[in-house]
Amino acid sequence: MAEPQAQSSAPYRAVTRGIAVTVSPRYLPDRSSPENGYYFWAYTIEITNNGGATVQLKTRHWRITDATGKLQEVRGAGVVGEEPTLKPGGSYEYTSGVPLPTPSGFMAGSYGMVSESGERFDIDIPPFSLDHTPGGRTIN
């Protein structure tokens, strides 16, 4: 029997002040338990500084919405325990995950950044879809 494969979605992208945020979500069947109302996605985010100044990511703010419309907000320092600094032309990539009680939903948010001069500003994380479409449909 074949191993279950992660279902990938096309990347989503947003650019704010020359800083690009690209998100690639994927459903992880081996970490999910649909019969128990538990669906798990991983998402890989790449942040690329195409601007002219060095910036540092200081905070994150997520809005996570499941298929019933229930909204969960998550705020915190950095990402995956880090506050990366991005020089012009530099990029940073990380992978994290999110569980939902429904087979679909979406996420969106922002990162709080600070420039070398101390200016604070937010950059957009593009809204992205979390969808699990079970395979193996049959026609009787």
Secondary structure in CASP SS format (residue, H / E / C, confidence):
PFRMAT SS
TARGET T0000
AUTHOR 0000-0000-0000
METHOD secondary structure of the structure
MODEL  1
M C 1.00
A C 1.00
E C 1.00
P C 1.00
Q C 1.00
A C 1.00
Q E 1.00
S E 1.00
S C 1.00
A C 1.00
P C 1.00
Y E 1.00
R E 1.00
A E 1.00
V E 1.00
T E 1.00
R C 1.00
G C 1.00
I E 1.00
A E 1.00
V E 1.00
T E 1.00
V E 1.00
S E 1.00
P E 1.00
R E 1.00
Y E 1.00
L C 1.00
P H 1.00
D H 1.00
R H 1.00
S C 1.00
S E 1.00
P H 1.00
E H 1.00
N H 1.00
G C 1.00
Y E 1.00
Y E 1.00
F E 1.00
W E 1.00
A E 1.00
Y E 1.00
T E 1.00
I E 1.00
E E 1.00
I E 1.00
T E 1.00
N E 1.00
N C 1.00
G C 1.00
G C 1.00
A C 1.00
T C 1.00
V E 1.00
Q E 1.00
L E 1.00
K E 1.00
T E 1.00
R E 1.00
H E 1.00
W E 1.00
R E 1.00
I E 1.00
T E 1.00
D E 1.00
A C 1.00
T C 1.00
G C 1.00
K C 1.00
L E 1.00
Q E 1.00
E E 1.00
V E 1.00
R E 1.00
G E 1.00
A E 1.00
G C 1.00
V E 1.00
V C 1.00
G C 1.00
E E 1.00
E C 1.00
P C 1.00
T E 1.00
L E 1.00
K C 1.00
P C 1.00
G C 1.00
G C 1.00
S E 1.00
Y E 1.00
E E 1.00
Y E 1.00
T E 1.00
S E 1.00
G E 1.00
V E 1.00
P E 1.00
L E 1.00
P C 1.00
T C 1.00
P C 1.00
S E 1.00
G E 1.00
F E 1.00
M E 1.00
A E 1.00
G E 1.00
S E 1.00
Y E 1.00
G E 1.00
M E 1.00
V E 1.00
S E 1.00
E C 1.00
S C 1.00
G C 1.00
E C 1.00
R E 1.00
F E 1.00
D E 1.00
I E 1.00
D E 1.00
I E 1.00
P E 1.00
P E 1.00
F E 1.00
S E 1.00
L E 1.00
D E 1.00
H C 1.00
T C 1.00
P C 1.00
G C 1.00
G C 1.00
R C 1.00
T C 1.00
I C 1.00
N C 1.00
END
